[in-house]
Every structure is written in C-alpha cells, then in structure tokens.
Amino acid sequence: MLEGYRGRALQLLSSLGIEVGDTVQVYNEKVNVKGLLMPSYSKDDSIIVLKLDNGYNAGFSIEKYKVELIGKSGKTSEALGKQSSSPGKIKIISTGGTIVSKVEYETGAVRPALSTEEIVRFLPEIQEISSISAQVLFSILSENMKPEYWVKIAEAVAKAFNEGSEGVVIAHGTDTMSYTASALAFSLTPLPGPVVMVGSQRSSDRPSSDSGINLASSVLLARDAPFGEVVVNMHGESSDTYTVAHRGVKVRKMHTSRRDAFQSINDLPLAKVLWNEKTVKILRSDYIGKSEEVRLNAKFDDRVFLLKFYPGLKPDIIDILISSGYRGIIVEGTGLGHTSSDFQEAFKRAKEEGVFVGMTSQCLFGRVNMNVYQTGRLLQQSGVVPLSDILPEVALVKLMWSLGQSKDLEEITRIMLKNVAGEYNPRHFLDHFPRWKHE
Amino acid sequence: MLEGYRGRALQLLSSLGIEVGDTVQVYNEKVNVKGLLMPSYSKDDSIIVLKLDNGYNAGFSIEKYKVELIGKSGKTSEALGKQSSSPGKIKIISTGGTIVSKVEYETGAVRPALSTEEIVRFLPEIQEISSISAQVLFSILSENMKPEYWVKIAEAVAKAFNEGSEGVVIAHGTDTMSYTASALAFSLTPLPGPVVMVGSQRSSDRPSSDSGINLASSVLLARDAPFGEVVVNMHGESSDTYTVAHRGVKVRKMHTSRRDAFQSINDLPLAKVLWNEKTVKILRSDYIGKSEEVRLNAKFDDRVFLLKFYPGLKPDIIDILISSGYRGIIVEGTGLGHTSSDFQEAFKRAKEEGVFVGMTSQCLFGRVNMNVYQTGRLLQQSGVVPLSDILPEVALVKLMWSLGQSKDLEEITRIMLKNVAGEYNPRHFLDHFPRWKHE
C-alpha cells in the first residue's frame, strides 16, 4: 500500500518492500532520521513523507537521501479501517477543513478530502490514548459552513454522548471554527463531557503541519478534561510545545496563517495540553462541569446582520436591512459601543419593527459601556442593547440562536443578556490583553 | 480665576487667595503632595484638582486634606490666551474627543468642550517644549466624524505647514482616530513634517487621565521626529512610562478602555517617546522622510461598504448594496481571505456593474492569500482583489480615497494595490504578533 506515490518514489519504495505505516530511515552525510512512512500528496515524485517522533510530517527527496526499511508496521489498511468504525470512548467527527485536506493536483490548491479513517492511519498513536470511533459528517471547507450544518453537528455530538462516548473531537476548518464553537456551545451547554474542536493551519501533507499534534492533543483533552464545555484546542505558540484549549465562546482566529492563530479574547484559556508529557493542565477552576444528560437545543434563525460601523456609513442601511427581512442586527460599534448619533432614529425604527439591535465593540478587547458618553446614552434610549464583553461574532451566533428560541423582543433581550455558556466574563484582568513588542 | 469650582472648594480657595495655575500643597498625616491647581469639573464641590509632576491630574477632597498656597503662577488667563494664538513652530489642531472633554453636569456623561487654549493652560510645560499655536477646528466626539471632516482636517494641516509650522498635533477622539489617521495619510503623504494624532482614553478631569502625557509627548514628537508621516501617539503600556507612535495606516484601537488601547498591527511602531527623559527614540529607519512641500489630495467618495463575512450571510446583500448605489465593497473575509463559495456569482455581478470588491481578513493579523485554497482562487476569478496585509478599516478609507481619484475600475485597482503611505508591509516578523498569557 503506497497511496499517493508516483514515479521515482513509488519505484524505489516498491523495490525496497516499504509500505505506508512501515518504519523507515533516511540519511545522508549530515542527516539521519527515522519515521513512519506516510501517504504522499507531494507534486514532486521524488519526495517521500515521514511522520517523525515530534508528530510532524516531513518530506525527503530520494535524490538527496538514502532510504532503508527498519521495521514493518504489521497492520494492514483493512485492520486500521475496522478499528476506527468500532464504538469508542472518544468520538472523532470530521467536518472537513485543512486538518483533513490534501493538495488538489489540478489547481495546486488545498481542498478537504481525507477521511477520518485516513487521519487515524496518519496518527496511529491516537489509538494508544483512547479507543476511537470516527465519523465523516461533512467534507467541506469551513468558509462554506452554514447555520443548518451547525444543527447537524450539534445533533451528531448529542448522538455520540447518548451512545456512550465520553468526549467528542470535531475536526473543522479554521476559518469559521469559532462561529461553530459558539453555535455548539449555545445548543449544547452543559455537556456530559468535553467537546474539543480542532483544526490545522497547515495541511497534513506539509512538513510543518500542525494537524498531528493538534488532533492527538485534542483526543487526550477529550479523554481527560473535567469540563462539559465546547473548547477550541490549537497550537499555543509558533513552536510545537503545547496546545491551548480556549472556551468556545471566547476565542477568535487572530492570524491568517500562524499556527497559534487562535487566542482567547477577554478571557484566559481553560487548559493547556503538554503534548510531549502527554499531560493536560487545567488552568482554571471556574469551568462548567459535566452534566448528567445531553441537552440539545439547536434552532437558529439566520436573519441576523453583523454591521460594522465606520465614519461615512449612512443610517439608511438600517432601513434597508429591515425591509430585506432581517430580524436582528449586531452592531460592531467604535470604542465603548458607539455609532454616529444620526443612527438614533434608525435604531428606534428597528425596535418599532421588532428588530433586535445589540451593541458590541470593534476593539474586540474590553467591554462595551454605553453610560460614559452622551452618544452611548442616547443610543440606549433608542433601544440599542449594550452587550458587555461578548465578541461581535459570538453575539451574532447567539442572536441567531435566541431568535430560534423566541419571537418576542423582550424575551430575546433577556436571553441575549443571560450568560448561557460563559460568553460574558464578569471579571477582566490586566493580563487578558496581550503584550505587543515596542522595541 | 477659579473655573468650575463651586460651593465649599470655591469658598476655601478664594479665602486662601489661590487661583487656577498656582502651585498648591495638599497634605494630611499620610500624604503630602504638590501640584498646580487645575480647573474643576467634579460634581463633588469638595474636590480640588491638581496637576502632579507625573503629568496626571488628581482630585483631593478638602474634607480629607489641608490646602496651602506655595506659589502664584504669575500668568493671567489673558496672557495664556494670547500665547496660544501667536504663530508657533508646532500647531495644535483640536477636533474634539475625550482629550478635550469635560463631564456634562446634566447627564453625568462626558462631552467635548475644552478649547485648545484651555488644554495649554492645563499643561503649561508644553510651551517649554516649543512655541505653540492652537486652533479649535471642531468640537465633536469622534464617533460623529465623517469623510467631509477628514477633508477639513487635511486642509488645516496643509495650511499649517504652508504657514511655517514644523509639525502638527491633532487632538482627536479615540473611537475613529485610526480612520482619520488613514484618511490624512492618503491625502497628505509625504509631508514636510510629522503629523501626530493624539487622544485620551480617560477624560482630563479624571485622576487617571492620560491626556497630559499623551499631548505633551505628541508636541515633543512633532518637534523632534525625522519623518513626514501621520502617526498615532498614545500610551504604550498601562502605566505611564512611555508613549508609542504608530504609523497611522497600521494602527488600530484594540481595547475599549485601556490607556494602551492603540497598537500596531502587522507592523512595529515608528517611535517611542520617553516622557520622563523628554526623549524621542526612533525605532525604525524605514520611515517616510520629510518632503519639501505640502501635497494635498483630499477627495473621498463615501459610497463604500465594509462587509464582514460570517456563516449564514446571504449573497443577495451584494445586490442590495449595488442597487443602493455603493461603488465599492471591502470584504472582511475569514482566514486567508474567504467567503462562502456561493458569493462568486454576486461578486461577478458587482464587477460587471463597475463596483470594486477588495478582500481583507477579519483575523486582522497576517496576510490575505487567495492562492492557497480553491475558494480563494475562485473568488479571484470572480474579480475580487486580494489586499495583502492592509487592515479592513484602512482598506475602506483607501477605497473611499481611490474612488475620489478615479472612476475607472482598472485605475482604482491600481491605486488600491500601490503602497501609498506604508499601508502594506512587505515583511512580517514573528514579533509583530503580540504574546498572550497562557498560564
């Protein structure tokens, strides 16, 4: 079995009797490395891909290295396949994204393709952490995620717990992972066990991929974490020393490409997974504990608009949104929660039409406070509801969910202001704000 | 002269012959402090306000402290007033905002009111840094700032340089300060001297106000900086050890209330002002130097929409924007610059209608790259222009400015992709990303 290999590498590996999963040594005058042979998706047919002890995949050109078979894996693809379909303590639900992607030969771009079975084959040590069962729910890039898919994922999570899983890992594209995390948190909190969302910033065929450590750490976390919450577990820094589990409703993708792109905002992470020590370190005691039973409440109304205010934005956009059928608006205001004062009348009309208008801040860090300045007070008089320190994107998802619970504006306001899944943090500390370098 | 004082404090100060500007000592068993008497805007008529040596104003209750006159200022209000209207090397243009605000007695909220003359009276040491001339251009809260005001500010800056100023300081509300900074940078770069925008996160009547250090540091920077750029100069950390001058097109308000809310994104600051040492430390050599003459090009077309993409957003919003007369759309996409793929057709229609669509990332940090994934490639085929590492808000202002330069979509695209004022940073380093605490 030599999936993905072509041309020169295929010829060499075949002649040496090496198959995917076997332990292989590559060496030259300078380098001597041992690893497991992985399937190849390299465009260069001279490259063989090894999974190294540090969890990373690395590509080696057979033009530069000699290759030797050290040991046969003894496992056939079929055996691995069977393993992953048996019921297990930890359920891995795959939805797509880079963590399960391969390079598309035609365009050279990356698209989701690998099944969860293939992932488990990439990372045989996962099965040493826990018994695993796996399910491919979707195979889509996360920018194509929609509220109706959130419902399917929530249902799959509920089903997994009802069937006896002790924790769930969800492989998901990173683009909209925090939106899905919020949707699941509102639909399912409290939970009988951890729901760990995980993705990858580098696809698993690339040497610097973080998918290995991220996925394996997530299985460890799903097994050991004491909480019944939805978290996002991703690299904590640019090197691969640890992953960090952020509360799903307090996390944001803050960088387009870094492996440590996901960071808590106005919050500290719940846990740290030290991969080399195979240890989960719980960082806070105020997590939401495990519930006895699954509570599933996944109804969303997506007629909600996220409106980022800026100088020059004209208030008639509010009327345009109302007449287009939107039922709620989350404003990303400036500073403590402001728009220009000429929005007051438009917001009043929104309220009269039964459209909820909530205020968040485009600063992202800190808390909306509409009592400090005249503008804030007048906006509140127009019916705008200040939403404290909730992130704009989380407020958006929560409003979609709140509109799924009630049609009554007062009841919707009550739900929006209630702390459902830790989306409001009553206490901010100085070290919630990261440190920039000034030298 | 005892502006703002009423009741008990007015009675005591009058009886002691103390006026605003005099040096005063306040003390009890535990505390002994010296400072200049400031005008009061406290609601409590027992409070007197002193400017301390560290640049901060602090309030002291005459119920808890004894008060003594140490020295008369010798300057009358009229003299101070005259000083500020004479031509000076550094021009302070006041547009409003917290830095020039006082508490509004009726609502208890803060609104802009103090004139630049009053500011100079608050901070007499500014006149030791440089000769100052001052102008109150507007007195508005920055959330009410509009593109037509950007033009007025740009014209006032150009006029100041044409009349011989060597540097300009602009007092501005913090809410939209970075938008105005971008607008000025595109309208005026390169400049004959520094344009330093400055604001305050705490109003000048509050003990913890940062307006003193921020304003005085800005005058120092405007006098000594070697560049011809627009910068935002604000507190560098939560204590008052230094301010940081960020490139106007690479800065963002990242916190609703912290004094060090402004931070460079995908960039390092140009300079640091060490206030206690009265020293400007230039941190980079790749600044834009001073020009011989003023170049003023301040035309904006505000028919531009900033569209933040999220799961559930329906593509018909693009058609709604086109038919509402918008001429350009800046998309804040997910990750490397994505929307769901069902936006492709709508973006094609936008292009056919001559509407520019540019892509930025809601991650804020990092760079848009629409060649990595299938989605990005297809969006580019639909005419969406990837805008590298420019901030969404800066792209928005630049598109308003570009539409002011040309009606031709190709020419607009050319302007948008050209690095006009340092809004694109070709090189990112690891330490551009701040450090979060994970313990």
Interface residues (C-beta under 8 A of the other chain):
Chain A: E104 T107 A109 V110 R111 L141 S142 E143 N144 M145 K146 P147 W150 T174 D175 T176 Y179 T180 G236 E237 S238 Y242 V244 K253 M254 H255 T256 S257 R258 D260 A261 Q263 S264 L268 P269 K272 L283 F300 D302 V304 F305 L306 K308 F309 Y310 P311 G312 L313 K314 D316 I317 I320 S324 E332 G333 T334 G335 L336 G337 H338 T339 S340 S341 D342 S361 Q362 C363 L364 F365 G366 R367 V368 N369 N371 V372 Y373 Q374 T375 G376 R377 P392 E393 L396 M400 L430 D431 H432 F433 P434 R435 W436 K437 H438 E439
Chain B: E104 T107 A109 V110 R111 L141 S142 E143 N144 M145 K146 P147 W150 T174 D175 T176 Y179 T180 G236 E237 S238 Y242 V244 K253 M254 H255 T256 S257 R258 D260 A261 Q263 S264 L268 P269 K272 L283 F300 D302 V304 F305 L306 K308 F309 Y310 P311 G312 L313 K314 D316 I317 I320 S324 E332 G333 T334 G335 L336 G337 H338 T339 S340 S341 D342 S361 Q362 C363 L364 F365 G366 R367 V368 N369 N371 V372 Y373 Q374 T375 G376 R377 P392 E393 L396 M400 L430 D431 H432 F433 P434 R435 W436 K437 H438 E439
